[in-house]
Amino acid sequence: MNSIQTLADKNQPSNAGSGDANRDGLNVAYSQTRVHTPNQQLLKENRIISAFTPGPWLEAYRMLRTRCLQSMDSMEWKTLAITSTSDKTGNSLTAANLAISIAMELDKTALLVDANFLNPAIANLFGIQTDTGLSDYLLHDKEISSMLINPGIDRLVVLPAGKPLFNSTEMLRSPKMVRLVNELKSRYPSRIIIFDMPPILSHDDTLGFSPYVDCVLLVVEEGKTKSDELKHAATLLKDINVLGTVFNKSTDHKIPFQD
C-alpha cells in the first residue's frame, strides 16, 4: 500500500457464546447473536468474496488483509476506519471484504461497524434486514449486543448503522461513542474492529472520528480520484495513523473480477 502523498504525486463479538482457541484456531458459538442466513446469489451480485471460489481476485483481498494485519499487529492496533475521498469509490465493499478476509484467519475475529449514517451500505451488501443499529445505541441506549448480527460467516459480526443521524459528526465524537470504541477494542484480544466511514472530503464525520481509532485506510478509484483530492486528504489526515491506500476499480487485467 502506497502513501497518500505518493499517489497524489502520480487509497470477538461481545455476545458470542464461547470462543475457545485450539490448534485449529478460534471456534465461536453464537448463542445470542442473531445469525443471518445469506443469499449466495445476492452476495455474488454484490461482489462479497465469501460467495466466490478461490482465485486471483479473492487473493488480492487476502493480500490486503495480510499487509493490514502485519502493520496493525506490529503496533498492537485493533481499530481501523475505512474511508475514501468521494462517494462511490467502493470503500464499503472494501470494508466488508477486508472484514471477511480477516475473519478467515484462524486466530482472529472481526467486527464490522457501519458508521456511515447518511449512506449506510453494509447491511444491504449482506442482504441483512434490520431497522436498528449503532444510532439506536447513541440515541436511545439500546444494547449493542442486541443489534449484532452474524452474516453467516464464521468469526464475523456486523453492527449496522441503524436510523439516519443528522447530527452524526457530533454523535461520533461524543464521550459515549469514544467509550464504546475503547470497550470494543479491549474486550477480546483476537478481535479487529473495522468502521465503514463516509468520504473524508464531503463529510465531517470521518475527520471528527478518526482520532479515536488506531488507524485509517483510504480507498481511491482509478480514473476518478484526482491528485488534488489526495493531497487534500493527506493534509486532513496528517496527524492520523494512515495505514495505506487501496487502489480500487483498477483496469489492470492481471487480476480481473471473475463471476
Secondary structure, DSSP 8 states (H G I E B T S, - for coil): ---HHHHHH----TT-SEEEEETTEEEEE-SSSEE----HHHHHHTT-GGGS-SSHHHHHHHHHHHHHHHHHHHHT--EEEEEESSTTSSHHHHHHHHHHHHHTSTT-EEEEEE--SSS--HHHHHT---S-SHHHHHHH---GGGT-EE-SSTTEEEE---S--TTHHHHHTSHHHHHHHHHHHHH-TTEEEEEE---TTT-SHHHHHGGGSSEEEEEEETTTS-HHHHHHHHHHTTTS-EEEEEEES---TTS----
